[in-house]
Amino acid sequence: MEGRSYRALVRDNKEFRQLWIAAVISMMGEWFNTIALFFLILEYTDSEFLLGVLFTVRMAGFAVLQPFIGLMADRYNRKSLMIVSNLAQMVLALCFLMVNDANDIVWMIGLSGLMMVLHGVYMTAERAALPNLVTKEDLATANALDAASWSTALCIGAMLGGVVVSLWGTDAAFIIDSFTFLIGTLFLITLKIPQKIDPSMKGPWFSTAISNMKRGWSRIRGEPRLFRIVFAKASWNIAGGGLAGVYLVLMGADVQGFGAAFGFGLFFFARGLGTGLGPIIARNVFTNEAKWPVLIGQLIALSGLFYGLVGLTLDGSLWLTVVLIVLAHSASGANWVLSTIMVQRWVEDEVRGRVFSTDMLILSVAFSCSTSLAGYLMENTELGIGGGILLFSSVMILSGLVFSLWDAGDEPYHHAPA
């Protein structure tokens, strides 16, 4: 049975519609926040290395508690986790208003990391909850729409964030970010999310936590095809962190004739446009799920190829660079949505949160290492932006080829008899 169209899914499925709107609003505000943080670091410190540190701390915050976050998503009400996360971030976003000079950059970066811990709670709970709100046939449509919406939020949020920061300063961006978390929460309050909680989750938190986290890892290791797929996003991020996290920001700051904030917004708009188009194309073109694992590796390599062309043509047309960034992130967006759909279809509800948290943990570690290395190379070597892009794009192509050649078989997981 073929899934419904995007419009029909949003129109007919009230629960999915509420979850989707809440996520879009919160994500848009998050990009206002991110652009403002970039601007403050470069304005007060002019340090490329600190840009890398910002991304590293943010992704480390996202990653470090993922084993516990996944456990929480399988043990507690997922809607409640999302609401608490949003409300806490609403308050913390306003704390950035107290950043006044270079002395505040350290705690600003730390606070951004804390917000990413909370974002990790929201995202893991949302990813685990989505298959309970739509049919299996609609999963591809729902994930493609979700990814496209994330990208639209990135496009609009980054571009508007750049404009807001340029015209009214960073404080306005942080205030807008805070309001978006509040508005997003209002859409979650009446949402009803079915959820199965395994009996093994009962009992004291600390005495059962380790055994339950081990069960999540055992679930992954017990199915070779799943073990492979949880590395799909990390296989892109091992080079993509440096490319999209550090070099893309520095390219934006280096755009001639425009302010840095507008440059950030322009390139992140291109990134968002690509990651939005990729999932939509994947849903309509790549319909044979059996070919997805090999295809994912090819998409990673293709993304690296387009970024390599960015490095080679960096001194040419600005709009050629924008187009190449769109194409690179179209491939990465397709990778993201295809790997997410496979995890959602293959993994049962009771353990899905822990599997997704492992997925997020691995990609976050890869992203953090990549951004740290990129920031270090920019500040301590003569490699430059173009040379760095060529180096990291080569690593991405190699990573994609390795993933394509990874033979994990296609045998599904067999539950142990009761």
QUISUL-V121581 format. One line per field, one symbol per residue. phi: phi as a letter, one per 30 degrees, with the letter a starting at -180 (. if undefined). burial: + if it has 9 or more other C-alpha atoms within 8 Angstrom, else -. A space follows every 50 residues. Layout:
phi=???
burial=???
//
This chain:
phi=.ddddedddddccdddeddddedddddddddedddddedddddcbhcddd dddeddddddddcdceeddddddcccddddddddeddddeddeddddddb addcddddddddddddeddddddddddddeddcbdedcddddddddddde ddddeddddddddddddbjdedddddeddddddeddddecdccdaccded ddjeeddcddddddddddddddbeddedddcdddddddcdddddccdddd dddcddibdddddedddddddddddddedddddcccccddcdeddedddd ddddddddddddcedcdddddddddeddddddddeeddddddddddcded bdddddddeddddddddddddddddddddbbcdidddddddddddddddd ddddddccibdddcdddd
burial=--++-+--++--+-++++++++++++++++++++++-+++++----++++ +++++++++++++++++++++++++-+++-+++-++++++++++-+---- ---++--+++++++++++++++-+++++++++++--++++++++++++++ ++++++++++++++++--+++++++++++++++++-++--+-+---++-- +------++--++--++-+++-++++++++++++++++++++++++++++ +++-+---+++++++++++++++++++++++++--+-----+++++++++ +++++++++++-++------+++++++++++++++++++++++++++-++ +++++++++++++++++++++++++++++---+-++++++-+++++++++ ++++--------------
//
